[in-house]
Amino acid sequence: MKPIKYVRHAKKRMKDREVGETETELAIEIPDLCEPSIKGRMNAFKFVNGRYLRVTFKEEADHILVITVTIRKKPFKG
């Protein structure tokens, strides 16, 4: 798998929402659901540590760039 890099916004959201890099990487590597988003991005959904995580990322030539991270107590879909 390609190395994962984070934009400043993603790092801030992860800190604010107490989401670690391990959880974020797990959502990207083994998502429960993954679907296309805008501007060539992807949304990876994962239920981890009792909450629903959405990681928006873009696959670049030599790395994966995490754009933002969102959490919920209820599922995003359904």
KELOFI-75931 format. One line per 3 residues: number of its first residue (from 1); their letters; for each residue x, y, z of N, C-alpha, C, O. Coordinates in pm, 1 decimal. Example, Ala and Ser with C-alpha at 12.3 -4.5 7.8 and 13.67 -1.06 7.14 Angstrom:
! KELOFI-75931
1) AS) 1319.0/-569.0/780.0/1230.0/-450.0/780.0/1320.0/-330.0/780.0/1423.6/-331.9/846.5  1285.0/-225.0/708.0/1367.0/-106.0/714.0/1290.0/3.0/787.0/1340.9/113.8/803.9
This chain:
! KELOFI-75931
1) MKP) 83.9/-118.3/0.0/0.0/0.0/0.0/89.0/125.6/0.0/198.8/126.4/55.6  38.3/229.4/-63.3/112.2/356.2/-72.4/117.4/424.1/64.4/29.7/402.5/148.1  219.9/506.0/87.1/223.4/582.2/213.1/105.5/678.8/222.8/53.2/725.6/121.7
4) IKY) 65.4/707.2/344.8/-49.1/795.6/369.1/1.3/929.2/421.9/80.3/935.0/516.1  -46.5/1037.2/358.7/-14.9/1172.8/401.9/-146.3/1243.0/438.8/-253.4/1204.4/392.0  -136.8/1344.3/521.5/-254.6/1415.0/572.2/-243.4/1564.1/543.5/-138.8/1624.9/566.3
7) VRH) -352.5/1622.9/493.2/-355.6/1768.2/479.0/-378.0/1826.8/619.0/-422.2/1755.7/709.3  -348.6/1952.6/636.9/-362.2/2018.3/767.5/-504.9/2005.3/821.8/-524.6/1980.3/940.7  -603.1/2022.3/734.7/-744.1/2011.8/774.9/-772.7/1874.3/836.1/-838.2/1864.9/939.9
10) AKK) -724.1/1769.0/772.3/-748.0/1633.2/822.7/-683.7/1614.2/959.5/-745.1/1556.6/1049.3  -561.6/1661.5/975.9/-492.5/1650.1/1104.3/-569.9/1721.2/1215.2/-581.4/1669.7/1326.4  -623.3/1840.4/1184.3/-700.8/1915.7/1283.0/-829.1/1841.8/1318.2/-864.1/1830.9/1435.8
13) RMK) -899.4/1791.3/1217.8/-1024.3/1718.5/1242.8/-998.9/1592.0/1324.8/-1077.1/1557.7/1413.4  -890.2/1524.0/1294.6/-856.1/1402.7/1370.4/-828.3/1436.9/1516.0/-872.1/1365.1/1605.9  -756.8/1544.5/1540.0/-726.9/1586.5/1677.2/-855.0/1627.1/1749.8/-878.0/1585.9/1863.5
16) DRE) -938.4/1708.4/1683.7/-1064.5/1755.4/1743.3/-1156.7/1638.9/1778.1/-1226.1/1642.3/1879.6  -1157.2/1536.3/1694.2/-1250.3/1423.3/1708.9/-1186.0/1301.4/1773.4/-1247.4/1195.2/1783.9  -1061.1/1318.6/1816.6/-987.9/1211.6/1884.0/-985.1/1082.6/1801.6/-1018.2/974.6/1850.5
19) VGE) -945.0/1097.0/1676.4/-929.3/984.5/1584.7/-780.6/969.8/1556.5/-714.7/1065.2/1515.0  -728.4/850.6/1579.1/-586.2/827.6/1557.9/-554.2/789.6/1413.9/-642.9/756.3/1335.4  -426.5/795.4/1381.6/-382.3/756.8/1248.4/-410.4/609.3/1222.0/-439.2/571.1/1108.5
22) TET) -402.3/525.9/1326.0/-429.4/382.6/1310.3/-573.1/359.4/1264.4/-597.1/279.9/1173.6  -669.0/428.4/1326.8/-809.4/415.1/1287.7/-830.8/464.9/1144.6/-902.5/402.7/1066.3  -768.6/576.1/1112.2/-781.6/634.4/978.5/-726.0/540.1/872.8/-789.8/516.6/770.2
25) ELA) -608.4/486.8/897.5/-546.0/395.3/802.7/-626.1/266.8/788.6/-635.3/211.7/678.9  -684.0/218.1/897.7/-766.9/98.3/893.3/-888.9/120.4/804.3/-926.9/32.0/727.5  -949.9/238.1/814.6/-1066.3/270.3/731.3/-1029.9/271.8/583.6/-1109.8/230.6/499.5
28) IEI) -910.6/318.6/551.5/-867.2/323.5/411.8/-829.4/184.3/361.0/-865.7/146.7/249.6  -756.8/108.4/442.5/-707.7/-22.9/401.3/-816.9/-129.1/396.8/-821.1/-210.0/304.1  -906.0/-129.3/497.1/-1010.5/-232.0/506.5/-1145.2/-164.0/536.7/-1198.2/-179.3/646.8
31) PDL) -1200.1/-90.2/441.4/-1326.9/-19.5/467.8/-1446.5/-114.7/471.2/-1445.3/-219.9/407.3  -1549.6/-76.2/546.4/-1676.1/-149.1/541.8/-1748.7/-116.0/411.7/-1819.7/-199.4/355.5  -1729.4/7.4/365.0/-1789.6/56.2/240.9/-1698.8/165.4/186.5/-1644.5/245.5/262.5
34) CEP) -1682.7/168.1/55.8/-1602.8/271.4/-7.2/-1677.2/318.2/-131.4/-1720.0/236.2/-212.6  -1693.0/450.0/-146.9/-1765.7/502.1/-261.9/-1701.7/630.8/-312.1/-1636.6/702.2/-235.9  -1720.0/660.1/-440.0/-1661.8/782.6/-496.9/-1724.0/908.4/-436.4/-1840.8/909.4/-397.6
37) SIK) -1644.8/1012.2/-429.6/-1688.6/1143.0/-382.6/-1659.4/1244.0/-493.6/-1643.3/1205.7/-609.5  -1652.6/1370.9/-459.4/-1627.3/1474.7/-559.5/-1477.7/1488.7/-588.3/-1394.9/1444.7/-508.5  -1443.4/1548.2/-699.1/-1306.0/1582.7/-737.1/-1210.9/1464.1/-735.4/-1093.9/1478.8/-699.9
40) GRM) -1260.2/1346.5/-773.4/-1175.1/1228.6/-779.1/-1140.7/1168.9/-643.3/-1050.0/1086.4/-632.8  -1211.2/1209.5/-541.3/-1187.5/1159.7/-405.6/-1270.8/1035.4/-379.3/-1361.7/1002.4/-455.4  -1238.4/967.3/-270.5/-1313.9/850.9/-225.7/-1352.6/870.9/-79.8/-1280.9/935.6/-3.5
43) NAF) -1467.0/814.5/-42.0/-1509.2/811.4/98.2/-1501.3/667.2/145.3/-1565.2/579.1/87.7  -1423.8/643.1/248.7/-1413.1/510.8/309.8/-1488.5/515.2/441.9/-1463.9/602.9/524.7  -1580.4/420.6/462.2/-1660.8/413.5/583.7/-1617.0/292.3/664.4/-1595.0/184.9/608.5
46) KFV) -1604.3/309.3/796.4/-1560.2/199.5/882.3/-1618.4/217.0/1021.5/-1613.7/326.1/1078.3  -1674.4/107.2/1077.6/-1719.1/107.4/1216.5/-1600.9/60.8/1300.9/-1558.5/-54.3/1291.6  -1548.3/150.7/1382.9/-1429.6/118.9/1462.3/-1439.7/186.5/1598.8/-1477.2/303.4/1608.9
49) NGR) -1406.3/112.6/1701.9/-1409.0/163.6/1840.1/-1544.4/223.7/1878.7/-1549.8/326.4/1946.4  -1652.6/160.3/1835.7/-1786.6/202.0/1875.7/-1840.7/324.8/1806.5/-1940.3/381.8/1851.0  -1777.2/366.8/1698.4/-1827.4/482.8/1624.4/-1804.6/462.0/1474.9/-1720.5/382.5/1432.8
52) YLR) -1881.5/535.3/1397.5/-1874.0/525.2/1252.3/-1781.6/633.3/1199.5/-1799.8/751.9/1227.0  -1683.9/591.0/1124.4/-1579.8/679.3/1074.8/-1592.6/693.9/923.1/-1612.0/595.4/851.9  -1581.8/816.6/875.0/-1575.0/841.1/730.5/-1444.4/913.8/702.6/-1417.1/1019.9/758.8
55) VTF) -1364.8/854.9/615.0/-1237.8/914.8/576.7/-1246.4/951.9/429.4/-1268.2/865.3/344.7  -1229.5/1079.7/398.4/-1227.8/1126.2/260.1/-1082.5/1139.6/218.6/-1004.0/1209.9/282.2  -1048.0/1070.0/109.5/-908.7/1068.6/66.0/-899.8/1068.9/-86.4/-998.1/1044.9/-156.5
58) KEE) -779.4/1096.6/-135.2/-753.7/1095.5/-278.7/-625.7/1017.7/-303.5/-524.7/1039.4/-236.5  -630.3/927.2/-399.8/-510.8/850.3/-432.3/-427.1/927.7/-532.9/-471.5/954.8/-644.4  -307.0/962.6/-492.9/-212.4/1034.4/-578.3/-117.2/931.6/-639.9/-127.3/812.3/-611.1
61) ADH) -26.1/977.3/-723.5/66.5/887.1/-791.4/154.1/808.5/-694.3/175.3/688.7/-713.2  205.2/874.9/-590.5/299.3/808.2/-500.8/254.0/799.9/-355.1/329.1/751.8/-270.2  132.4/846.1/-324.8/81.4/838.6/-188.2/-71.1/853.7/-186.7/-133.2/885.7/-288.0
64) ILV) -128.6/830.1/-70.4/-271.4/853.0/-46.9/-281.9/977.1/39.7/-216.3/986.8/143.4  -364.7/1072.7/-2.9/-379.5/1198.9/67.2/-514.2/1203.1/138.6/-619.1/1199.5/74.4  -511.1/1210.5/271.4/-633.7/1218.0/351.2/-677.9/1363.3/356.6/-601.2/1451.2/396.0
67) ITV) -802.7/1387.8/316.6/-858.8/1522.6/309.5/-929.2/1560.8/439.9/-905.8/1668.7/494.4  -1015.7/1471.6/489.5/-1087.8/1499.0/614.4/-1133.9/1368.7/677.9/-1136.6/1263.8/613.6  -1170.3/1377.7/806.1/-1219.1/1263.5/882.7/-1342.1/1308.4/960.6/-1340.4/1412.4/1026.5
70) TIR) -1448.3/1229.7/952.4/-1573.8/1261.1/1019.9/-1618.0/1138.7/1100.5/-1594.5/1025.4/1058.5  -1681.8/1160.6/1216.2/-1734.5/1049.0/1295.1/-1881.5/1072.9/1328.5/-1930.3/1185.9/1330.9  -1950.0/960.5/1354.2/-2089.3/962.8/1399.7/-2112.5/846.5/1492.8/-2037.5/748.8/1492.5
73) KKP) -2216.0/857.4/1571.7/-2256.1/744.5/1656.6/-2353.5/652.5/1583.0/-2370.7/536.1/1619.2  -2417.1/707.3/1478.8/-2509.2/629.8/1396.4/-2446.5/611.1/1258.1/-2360.9/690.2/1218.5  -2487.2/508.7/1184.9/-2428.4/486.2/1052.6/-2450.6/602.1/956.7/-2549.2/674.8/968.7
76) FKG) -2359.5/619.6/861.8/-2372.3/722.2/760.4/-2478.0/683.7/656.8/-2548.3/769.8/603.9  -2488.4/554.5/628.5/-2582.3/506.2/525.3/-2691.2/423.6/591.2/-2672.3/363.5/697.0  -2808.6/422.8/523.2/-2913.8/333.5/567.4/-3004.4/390.1/661.1/-3097.6/322.8/705.3
